Amino acid sequence: MSFNFDGKVAIVTGAGGGLGFAYAKYLAEHGCNVIVNDLGGGTFGIDGKPTSKVANDAAAKINALGKGKAIADAHSVSEYSSAEKMVAAAIKNWGRIDIIINNAGIASTSVFPNVDKDEVEMHLGVHVMGAINTMRAAWPHMVKQKFGRIINTASDSVMGFSPQITYPTMKSALIGLTRNVGLIGQEHNINVNVLLPAAFTRLSALLPEGEFRDHLEKDFQPDRLAPVVSYLCHEKSDITREIFSVGGGKFARVMLVETPAVDVDMTIDSVEPAMKQMMEEDTTKAFRVENTFDDLQNLGFSEEEYKMFFDMTATQEELGEIDAIKIDSVDNVWDITVKSPVGDQFSRLVLKSEGGAIKGHVLNDEHGAQQVLTGKVEGGDTMTWKCKLTKPVPMTLTYTAQVDKEQSLQGKVVGTIMGKSVMDCGVVGKVVQGEKAEAAKAESAKHATTDGAKKGFFAKIFG
């Protein structure tokens, strides 16, 4: 079977040399256009001055092949604005973005326990936020085109290797990131996998001389990983949320496994024999953990209970367009659903125009009645209103919504705590009429008589 990447577009970070260059070159040789990103700094992130020469030289080498085109990029992956610029360059030049290979990385310098905050934050920025930033920037385009392939680069050091703990700690985070973003991507044909590469690069060149380093340098050249990585990036591959150890012309699937759970009572005495049994047990009884439920089921949850859990935590689809109508006033009741990250949240919304303002309440059995503090109609077709939630945490909720000719409502709600946005969710609503609507209006009117009675410090905070 012949694999090519004609018409596809990739961003490869840390592609000035080593693994990143090998990936970018291999993809380009098979027809892919590539953004070659490399900051051009030092191995440790603190040595060497960033320079665009590294990315420029790498892109020139790829362009000299006369196949897929390459554009150099010297931005830092640790900044989201940089990731946006990379994606924008791909869209501007080739109209799409299909592949992200998050390969940029730096080495640790400090040995535990002599690890300082600055090093940890620097590694967090490059390894973890670098991956998150490029995925965030590319995600809307991949969702729209219903195709995407993402490779995150972790390390076999996550299994235990070095007292320089900052590097493997951040690489471990990429496994959790991949497993969870991969779940979100499944319905959009966006595959996300994580790689544990074994290769001789500028990082491994820091190893002391000896047989181990000699073997690595001889048999584990970066270009020997490129075919496996490229296959995972190809449209024919349906593999996602997997971990692969790759190097030396070989690759292996790395899996999360779990032994059958054993029972203990409320005493430490019961733990000791159970622990011995578990540690000595034949590991062939272990099973692969595909997702959270495999673990929960092992601890005693049923399929039905998991379904409730899954419904609560399921990622919600982005809302489509609404055929909004013009409005100059409002006097309606809706059953609204907030598509929150922890599942659908249901409330009854009562809104009524009074003069140029909108007043009313969001009525919720769990969180109580939230008074509409400010509200208005904007642009002739958009309602905005603001409430303050007091539980489970104090939060300001700002709603924006439109209605169609059936008076169905659609929009979003942004939640802020101390001025910082912590939630941005879709909202949909169906109009309520008849006795239910009258009862809701009566309840709202009842709360309106007590809203102004709040006094003191908490009233100022909670409204």
SULMOKA-V489328 format. One record per residue. N is the residue number from 1. RES is the residue in one letter. OMEGA is omega in radians with two decimals (NA if undefined). Layout:
((N & RES & OMEGA) (N & RES & OMEGA))
This chain:
((1 & M & -3.13) (2 & S & 3.13) (3 & F & 3.02) (4 & N & -3.11) (5 & F & -3.13) (6 & D & 3.11) (7 & G & -3.14) (8 & K & -3.09) (9 & V & -3.10) (10 & A & 2.90) (11 & I & 3.08) (12 & V & 3.14) (13 & T & -3.07) (14 & G & -2.99) (15 & A & 3.13) (16 & G & -3.14) (17 & G & 3.04) (18 & G & -3.09) (19 & L & -3.09) (20 & G & 3.12) (21 & F & 3.13) (22 & A & 3.12) (23 & Y & -3.09) (24 & A & -3.13) (25 & K & -3.11) (26 & Y & 3.11) (27 & L & -3.14) (28 & A & 3.11) (29 & E & 3.13) (30 & H & 2.96) (31 & G & -3.08) (32 & C & 2.97) (33 & N & -2.93) (34 & V & 2.88) (35 & I & -3.11) (36 & V & -3.09) (37 & N & 2.98) (38 & D & -3.14) (39 & L & 3.14) (40 & G & 3.14) (41 & G & -3.10) (42 & G & -3.10) (43 & T & -3.05) (44 & F & -3.13) (45 & G & -3.14) (46 & I & 3.13) (47 & D & 3.12) (48 & G & -3.14) (49 & K & 3.11) (50 & P & 3.13) (51 & T & 3.14) (52 & S & -3.09) (53 & K & -3.09) (54 & V & 3.13) (55 & A & -3.14) (56 & N & -3.13) (57 & D & 3.14) (58 & A & 3.13) (59 & A & 3.13) (60 & A & 3.11) (61 & K & -3.14) (62 & I & 3.13) (63 & N & 3.13) (64 & A & 3.11) (65 & L & 3.10) (66 & G & 3.14) (67 & K & 3.09) (68 & G & -3.11) (69 & K & 3.12) (70 & A & 3.06) (71 & I & -3.12) (72 & A & 3.08) (73 & D & -3.06) (74 & A & 3.13) (75 & H & 3.07) (76 & S & -3.13) (77 & V & -3.08) (78 & S & 3.13) (79 & E & -3.14) (80 & Y & 3.13) (81 & S & 3.09) (82 & S & 3.10) (83 & A & 3.10) (84 & E & -3.13) (85 & K & 3.09) (86 & M & -3.13) (87 & V & 3.13) (88 & A & 3.12) (89 & A & 3.11) (90 & A & -3.12) (91 & I & -3.11) (92 & K & -3.04) (93 & N & -3.02) (94 & W & 3.00) (95 & G & -3.11) (96 & R & 2.99) (97 & I & -3.03) (98 & D & -2.95) (99 & I & 2.99) (100 & I & 3.00) (101 & I & -3.13) (102 & N & -3.03) (103 & N & -3.09) (104 & A & 3.14) (105 & G & 3.07) (106 & I & -3.10) (107 & A & 3.08) (108 & S & 3.08) (109 & T & -3.01) (110 & S & 3.13) (111 & V & 3.13) (112 & F & 0.15) (113 & P & -3.11) (114 & N & -3.14) (115 & V & -3.11) (116 & D & -3.08) (117 & K & -3.08) (118 & D & 3.14) (119 & E & -3.14) (120 & V & -3.11) (121 & E & 3.10) (122 & M & 3.11) (123 & H & 3.07) (124 & L & -3.11) (125 & G & -3.08) (126 & V & -2.99) (127 & H & -3.04) (128 & V & -3.14) (129 & M & 3.08) (130 & G & 3.11) (131 & A & 3.14) (132 & I & -3.08) (133 & N & -3.12) (134 & T & 3.12) (135 & M & 3.12) (136 & R & -3.07) (137 & A & -3.10) (138 & A & -2.96) (139 & W & -3.11) (140 & P & 3.13) (141 & H & 3.13) (142 & M & 3.10) (143 & V & -3.11) (144 & K & -3.11) (145 & Q & 3.13) (146 & K & 3.08) (147 & F & 3.04) (148 & G & 3.07) (149 & R & -3.08) (150 & I & 3.04) (151 & I & 3.02) (152 & N & -3.08) (153 & T & 3.04) (154 & A & -3.11) (155 & S & 3.07) (156 & D & 3.04) (157 & S & 3.10) (158 & V & -3.13) (159 & M & 3.14) (160 & G & -3.06) (161 & F & -2.85) (162 & S & 3.00) (163 & P & 3.06) (164 & Q & -2.83) (165 & I & -3.08) (166 & T & -3.11) (167 & Y & -3.14) (168 & P & 3.10) (169 & T & 3.14) (170 & M & 3.10) (171 & K & 3.08) (172 & S & -3.13) (173 & A & -3.11) (174 & L & 3.08) (175 & I & 3.08) (176 & G & 3.11) (177 & L & -3.11) (178 & T & -3.10) (179 & R & -3.09) (180 & N & 3.08) (181 & V & 3.08) (182 & G & 3.07) (183 & L & -3.13) (184 & I & -3.06) (185 & G & -3.02) (186 & Q & -3.09) (187 & E & -3.13) (188 & H & -3.08) (189 & N & 3.05) (190 & I & -3.14) (191 & N & -3.13) (192 & V & 3.14) (193 & N & -3.10) (194 & V & -3.04) (195 & L & 2.97) (196 & L & -3.01) (197 & P & 2.98) (198 & A & -3.06) (199 & A & 3.07) (200 & F & -3.11) (201 & T & 3.13) (202 & R & 3.07) (203 & L & -3.13) (204 & S & 3.07) (205 & A & 3.10) (206 & L & -3.14) (207 & L & 3.11) (208 & P & 3.14) (209 & E & -3.12) (210 & G & -3.08) (211 & E & -3.11) (212 & F & -3.14) (213 & R & -3.14) (214 & D & 3.12) (215 & H & -3.14) (216 & L & -3.09) (217 & E & -3.09) (218 & K & -2.94) (219 & D & -3.04) (220 & F & 3.10) (221 & Q & -3.07) (222 & P & -3.06) (223 & D & 3.13) (224 & R & 3.09) (225 & L & -2.97) (226 & A & -3.14) (227 & P & -3.14) (228 & V & 3.13) (229 & V & -3.12) (230 & S & 3.10) (231 & Y & 3.14) (232 & L & 3.13) (233 & C & -3.05) (234 & H & -3.13) (235 & E & 3.13) (236 & K & -3.13) (237 & S & 3.08) (238 & D & -3.09) (239 & I & 3.12) (240 & T & 3.11) (241 & R & -3.11) (242 & E & 3.11) (243 & I & -3.14) (244 & F & 2.96) (245 & S & -3.01) (246 & V & 3.06) (247 & G & 3.05) (248 & G & -3.12) (249 & G & 3.10) (250 & K & 2.97) (251 & F & -3.11) (252 & A & 3.07) (253 & R & 3.11) (254 & V & -3.03) (255 & M & 2.97) (256 & L & -3.13) (257 & V & -3.07) (258 & E & 3.08) (259 & T & 3.05) (260 & P & -3.12) (261 & A & 3.08) (262 & V & -3.09) (263 & D & 2.98) (264 & V & 3.06) (265 & D & -3.03) (266 & M & 3.13) (267 & T & 3.05) (268 & I & -3.13) (269 & D & -3.12) (270 & S & -3.09) (271 & V & -3.04) (272 & E & 3.14) (273 & P & 3.12) (274 & A & 3.12) (275 & M & 3.11) (276 & K & 3.12) (277 & Q & -3.09) (278 & M & -3.08) (279 & M & -3.12) (280 & E & -3.03) (281 & E & 3.08) (282 & D & -3.05) (283 & T & 3.07) (284 & T & 3.10) (285 & K & 3.14) (286 & A & -3.14) (287 & F & -3.11) (288 & R & 3.10) (289 & V & -3.12) (290 & E & -3.08) (291 & N & -3.08) (292 & T & -3.07) (293 & F & 3.11) (294 & D & 3.08) (295 & D & -3.13) (296 & L & 3.13) (297 & Q & 3.10) (298 & N & 3.13) (299 & L & 3.00) (300 & G & 3.12) (301 & F & 3.13) (302 & S & 3.08) (303 & E & -3.12) (304 & E & 3.13) (305 & E & 3.11) (306 & Y & 3.13) (307 & K & 3.09) (308 & M & 3.12) (309 & F & -3.12) (310 & F & 3.12) (311 & D & -3.12) (312 & M & -3.03) (313 & T & -3.07) (314 & A & 3.07) (315 & T & -3.09) (316 & Q & 3.06) (317 & E & 3.00) (318 & E & -3.11) (319 & L & 3.10) (320 & G & -3.14) (321 & E & 3.06) (322 & I & 3.11) (323 & D & -2.99) (324 & A & 3.08) (325 & I & 3.08) (326 & K & 3.08) (327 & I & 3.04) (328 & D & 3.08) (329 & S & -3.10) (330 & V & 3.03) (331 & D & -3.00) (332 & N & 2.99) (333 & V & 3.12) (334 & W & 2.82) (335 & D & -3.06) (336 & I & 3.09) (337 & T & 3.05) (338 & V & -3.12) (339 & K & -3.02) (340 & S & 3.13) (341 & P & 3.14) (342 & V & 3.08) (343 & G & -3.13) (344 & D & 3.08) (345 & Q & -3.02) (346 & F & 3.10) (347 & S & 3.02) (348 & R & -3.05) (349 & L & 3.08) (350 & V & 3.12) (351 & L & 3.11) (352 & K & 3.10) (353 & S & 3.02) (354 & E & -3.02) (355 & G & 3.11) (356 & G & -3.07) (357 & A & 3.02) (358 & I & 3.11) (359 & K & 3.12) (360 & G & -3.09) (361 & H & 2.88) (362 & V & -3.05) (363 & L & -3.09) (364 & N & -3.09) (365 & D & -3.06) (366 & E & -3.03) (367 & H & 3.10) (368 & G & -3.13) (369 & A & 3.12) (370 & Q & -3.12) (371 & Q & 2.99) (372 & V & -3.07) (373 & L & 3.07) (374 & T & 3.12) (375 & G & 3.13) (376 & K & 3.03) (377 & V & -3.11) (378 & E & 3.05) (379 & G & 3.10) (380 & G & -3.10) (381 & D & -3.06) (382 & T & 3.06) (383 & M & 3.00) (384 & T & 3.05) (385 & W & -3.05) (386 & K & 3.09) (387 & C & 3.02) (388 & K & 3.11) (389 & L & -3.12) (390 & T & 3.11) (391 & K & 0.11) (392 & P & 3.05) (393 & V & 3.07) (394 & P & -3.07) (395 & M & 3.03) (396 & T & -3.12) (397 & L & 3.11) (398 & T & -3.10) (399 & Y & 2.99) (400 & T & -3.06) (401 & A & 3.02) (402 & Q & 3.09) (403 & V & 3.08) (404 & D & -3.05) (405 & K & 3.05) (406 & E & -3.10) (407 & Q & 2.99) (408 & S & -3.01) (409 & L & 3.09) (410 & Q & 3.14) (411 & G & 3.13) (412 & K & 3.07) (413 & V & 3.11) (414 & V & 3.12) (415 & G & 3.12) (416 & T & 3.03) (417 & I & -3.11) (418 & M & 3.09) (419 & G & -3.12) (420 & K & 3.13) (421 & S & -3.14) (422 & V & -3.08) (423 & M & 3.08) (424 & D & -2.96) (425 & C & 3.03) (426 & G & 3.09) (427 & V & 3.01) (428 & V & -3.13) (429 & G & 3.05) (430 & K & -3.07) (431 & V & 3.12) (432 & V & -3.12) (433 & Q & 3.05) (434 & G & -3.04) (435 & E & -3.14) (436 & K & 3.12) (437 & A & 3.14) (438 & E & 3.12) (439 & A & 3.13) (440 & A & 3.11) (441 & K & 3.12) (442 & A & 3.12) (443 & E & 3.11) (444 & S & 3.12) (445 & A & 3.12) (446 & K & 3.12) (447 & H & -3.13) (448 & A & -3.14) (449 & T & -3.12) (450 & T & -3.11) (451 & D & -3.08) (452 & G & -3.08) (453 & A & -3.11) (454 & K & -3.10) (455 & K & 2.92) (456 & G & -3.00) (457 & F & -3.08) (458 & F & 3.09) (459 & A & 3.14) (460 & K & -3.12) (461 & I & -2.96) (462 & F & 3.09) (463 & G & NA))
